[in-house]
Amino acid sequence: MADERVVSVKLEQIEQYHGELVEKRETLSRQEFLANTTEQRAIERMFENVI
């Protein structure tokens, strides 16, 4: 079972990264946003690691 503090930190990180992605989506063109797959994959891996 995961430590409560670790889960809390991971959830905070996910929230931060999600906020950054939303901000980038609003400032970049659709093509630029979709082209940045490396960053998107990193976020997906973080979600997988938390679960």
N, C-alpha and C positions, 0 to 999 in steps of 0.2 A: 504494500500500500504506500502511496506517495505521501510525503510529508506535506502538511497543509501549507506551510510557508513556501515550499517549492512550487506547488500548484498556483498559489496566489501570485508569485513573481511571474510565472509563465503566462498566466492570464493577463497580467498587466502588460507584459511584453507584446502579446498578441494584440491587445487593444491599441497599443502605441503603433505597432506596425500597420494595423488596419487603418488607423487614422492617417498615417503617412501615405498609404496607398490611395485612400480616398482623395487626399490633397493632391497627389500626383495626377490622379485620373481627372481632376478638375482643371489642372493647369496644362497637361500634355494633350496633344492631339490623340485621337483614338489609335492611330497607327503607331505612334511612339509608345503609348501605354501598352498595347498588345505586343509590341516588339520586345518589351522588357521581361522576357520569360524567366530569366534567372532569378529576379527578385520575387516574382510570383511563386516560383517553385520553392524558394526559401520559406515563404510564408506557409505554403502547404505543408512542408516538412515540420515546421514548428507546431502546426495544429496536430499533425500525426504524433509528434513526440509528447504533446501534452496529454493526448488521449491514451 
